[in-house]
């Protein structure tokens, strides 16, 4: 579903849970700010022990986006986070800590592989793989995300979640990044609902 892939683009996000519909439904449908990425609106503080696959993508020690560990030497993030990076100089992954600034371990990124079909105008194929030479696993509080099967059928009303260190308010570019890991539940919606709420935006299958 489009929203499932949109949620990946907003997060790289990271999983499914069962629960009641989120009160933060407007996170996806902020009509005036449709392209505001890098935010964790609402939700609550969580620990890295619960989300050990969440890591911080950085450049020159500055947080860019969250990413999800998928294997010993790779993490997945969004291509809109990496598209403008012309080299891996100063690019690192920081993981293993609830705090955005202390207690974690730093890994130098050796390669950034943007999806070959990524379109920065439509955000189609908004996926990138980060490769490191020093193994991410095993390390304390770093583990691969459990991926759903390729044929998993998302249904409207299923609750997913977004986790990261993003800004905690909409509509304010000046709001600070969260210093501590946060997560928020979000409901998956049907393609029809997605299309109606984003009627002025080009939607693609990915």
C-alpha positions as CSV (number, residue, x, y, z in Angstrom):
1,X,0.0,0.0,0.0
2,X,1.1,3.5,-0.7
3,X,0.9,4.6,2.9
4,X,3.0,1.7,4.0
5,X,5.7,2.9,1.7
6,X,5.1,6.5,2.6
7,X,5.7,5.6,6.2
8,X,9.0,4.0,5.2
9,X,9.9,7.3,3.5
10,X,9.0,9.3,6.5
11,X,10.9,7.0,8.9
12,X,12.2,4.3,7.8
13,X,10.0,3.1,10.2
14,X,10.1,0.3,11.4
15,X,7.4,-2.1,12.3
16,X,3.9,-3.1,13.1
17,X,2.0,-3.3,16.4
18,X,-1.6,-4.0,17.4
19,X,-3.6,-1.4,19.1
20,X,-6.2,1.4,18.9
21,X,-6.1,4.0,16.1
22,X,-3.5,6.7,16.9
23,X,-4.6,10.2,17.9
24,X,-1.8,11.5,15.7
25,X,-3.5,10.5,12.4
26,X,-2.9,14.1,11.2
27,X,0.8,13.3,11.1
28,X,0.3,12.0,7.6
29,X,-2.4,14.5,6.6
30,X,-0.9,17.8,7.5
31,X,-2.3,19.3,4.3
32,X,-0.2,22.6,4.4
33,X,3.0,20.8,5.2
34,X,2.9,17.7,3.1
35,X,6.6,17.5,2.7
36,X,7.7,18.0,6.2
37,X,10.0,15.1,7.0
38,X,12.1,14.4,10.1
39,X,9.4,14.7,12.7
40,X,8.2,12.5,15.5
41,X,4.9,14.3,16.4
42,X,3.2,13.1,19.6
43,X,4.0,9.7,20.9
44,X,6.3,9.1,23.8
45,X,9.9,8.5,24.9
46,X,11.0,5.0,24.4
47,X,14.3,3.0,25.0
48,X,16.7,1.7,22.5
49,X,16.3,-1.7,24.1
50,X,12.8,-1.8,22.7
51,X,13.9,-0.5,19.3
52,X,17.5,-1.8,18.9
53,X,17.4,-1.5,15.1
54,X,16.9,2.3,15.1
55,X,20.2,4.1,14.4
56,X,21.1,7.7,13.6
57,X,22.5,8.7,10.2
58,X,24.9,11.5,10.7
59,X,27.2,13.8,8.7
60,X,30.0,15.6,10.6
61,X,28.4,14.4,13.8
62,X,25.0,16.1,13.0
63,X,21.9,13.9,12.9
64,X,20.3,13.7,9.4
65,X,17.7,11.0,9.6
66,X,17.0,7.7,11.4
67,X,17.7,4.4,9.8
68,X,16.9,0.8,10.5
69,X,19.5,-2.0,10.7
70,X,18.7,-4.8,8.3
71,X,21.9,-6.9,8.4
72,X,25.3,-7.1,10.0
73,X,26.8,-4.4,7.7
74,X,23.7,-2.6,6.3
75,X,21.0,-0.2,7.4
76,X,18.1,1.2,5.3
77,X,17.0,4.8,5.3
78,X,15.3,7.2,3.0
79,X,16.8,8.4,-0.2
80,X,15.7,12.0,0.5
81,X,18.1,11.9,3.4
82,X,21.1,10.8,1.3
83,X,20.4,12.0,-2.2
84,X,22.4,15.3,-1.7
85,X,25.4,13.6,-0.2
86,X,28.1,13.6,-2.8
87,X,30.6,11.4,-0.8
88,X,30.7,9.3,2.3
89,X,33.2,11.7,3.9
90,X,32.1,12.4,7.5
91,X,29.0,10.2,7.1
92,X,28.5,7.8,10.0
93,X,25.9,5.6,11.7
94,X,25.4,6.1,15.5
95,X,23.6,3.3,17.3
96,X,23.0,1.5,20.6
97,X,21.8,4.4,22.6
98,X,18.5,6.0,23.6
99,X,20.2,9.3,23.6
100,X,20.9,11.1,20.3
101,X,24.2,12.5,21.6
102,X,25.8,10.2,24.2
103,X,26.3,6.5,25.0
104,X,26.2,5.1,21.5
105,X,28.8,3.6,19.1
106,X,29.8,5.2,15.8
107,X,30.3,3.4,12.5
108,X,31.8,4.9,9.4
109,X,29.6,4.6,6.3
110,X,31.6,3.1,3.5
111,X,28.9,3.2,0.8
112,X,25.5,4.9,0.2
113,X,23.3,3.1,-2.4
114,X,20.3,5.2,-3.4
115,X,17.5,3.4,-5.2
116,X,18.2,3.9,-8.9
117,X,14.6,5.0,-9.5
118,X,14.5,7.6,-6.7
119,X,12.7,10.8,-7.8
120,X,13.4,13.8,-5.6
121,X,10.3,15.6,-7.0
122,X,7.7,12.8,-6.2
123,X,9.7,10.9,-3.6
124,X,9.1,7.7,-5.7
125,X,11.4,4.9,-4.6
126,X,12.5,6.8,-1.5
127,X,14.9,4.2,-0.2
128,X,18.6,4.0,0.3
129,X,21.0,1.4,1.8
130,X,23.9,2.4,4.0
131,X,26.9,0.1,4.2
132,X,29.5,0.0,6.9
133,X,32.7,-2.1,7.0
134,X,32.7,-2.5,10.8
135,X,29.9,-4.9,11.7
136,X,26.9,-3.4,13.4
137,X,26.1,-6.7,15.0
138,X,26.9,-8.0,17.6
139,X,26.8,-4.8,19.7
140,X,24.9,-3.9,22.8
141,X,21.4,-2.6,21.9
142,X,22.0,-3.0,18.1
143,X,20.0,-5.7,16.3
144,X,18.3,-6.1,12.8
145,X,14.7,-5.1,12.4
146,X,12.3,-8.0,11.9
147,X,11.0,-7.5,8.4
148,X,7.5,-8.6,7.3
149,X,7.1,-11.1,4.5
150,X,7.2,-9.6,1.0
151,X,3.6,-10.8,0.4
152,X,2.3,-9.4,3.7
153,X,-1.1,-7.7,3.1
154,X,-1.4,-4.4,4.9
155,X,-5.0,-3.6,5.9
156,X,-6.5,-0.2,6.7
157,X,-6.6,0.2,10.5
158,X,-3.5,-1.8,11.2
159,X,-1.3,0.2,13.6
160,X,2.3,0.8,12.7
161,X,4.8,3.0,14.4
162,X,7.5,5.6,13.6
163,X,10.6,5.9,15.8
164,X,13.5,8.3,15.7
165,X,14.9,11.6,17.1
166,X,13.0,14.0,14.8
167,X,11.4,17.3,15.7
168,X,8.4,17.0,17.9
169,X,6.1,19.6,16.3
170,X,4.6,20.3,12.9
171,X,4.8,23.7,11.2
172,X,7.9,24.9,13.1
173,X,11.2,24.5,11.4
174,X,12.8,26.0,14.5
175,X,11.7,23.2,16.8
176,X,14.6,21.2,18.2
177,X,15.4,17.6,17.5
178,X,14.5,15.3,20.3
179,X,17.5,14.4,22.5
180,X,15.9,11.1,23.3
181,X,14.4,8.3,21.1
182,X,10.7,8.7,20.6
183,X,8.0,6.6,18.9
184,X,4.5,7.3,17.8
185,X,1.7,4.9,16.6
186,X,0.1,5.6,13.2
187,X,-2.7,3.9,11.4
188,X,-2.4,2.5,7.9
189,X,-5.1,3.7,5.6
190,X,-6.4,2.5,2.3
191,X,-5.1,3.7,-1.1
192,X,-8.4,5.5,-1.7
193,X,-8.2,7.5,1.6
194,X,-4.5,8.3,0.9
195,X,-5.4,9.6,-2.6
196,X,-8.3,11.7,-1.3
197,X,-6.3,13.3,1.4
198,X,-3.3,13.9,-0.9
199,X,-5.3,14.9,-4.0
200,X,-2.9,17.6,-5.0
201,X,0.2,15.4,-4.7
202,X,1.4,12.9,-7.2
203,X,1.3,9.5,-5.6
204,X,3.2,6.5,-6.9
205,X,3.2,2.8,-6.1
206,X,6.4,3.2,-4.1
